[in-house]
Amino acid sequence: MALLYSNRLRSASTARTYPVQSEKLIRAIEEAIDELSGWSFESSETGLRALRKLRLGFTSEIAITLTPSPAGAHTNTHVVFQSSSRSGVWDFGKNGRNLNSLLTAIDRKLIR
């Protein structure tokens, strides 16, 4: 998995394509976030969002954008994950670790 770091030095992003329908993937994401300590899940009209409360009161926000495959194509869902720190100039690699934790938890949900 390749993580891309922005010039802002306090965000990281990555993208994946999962061989499942978007509804199944959303359920796996919700379950994964529910099981991760300090994480909460939010859904909005613009997409999915997770919040991770860190020690010392810092919060990271993980934006999740799903794009289902077009009708008639294989059942795939492309997802872009972006983790951003809400405060501070540097993330000290925390956003990349947030994404690794979330992706590992999602993979566990989809493999079982």
Secondary structure, DSSP 8 states (H G I E B T S, - for coil): ---EE-TTSSEEEEEEEESS-HHHHHHHHHHHHHHSTTEEEEEETTEEEEEEE-GGG-EEEEEEEEEE--TTS-S-EEEEEEEEESS-S--TTHHHHHHHHHHHHHHHHHH-
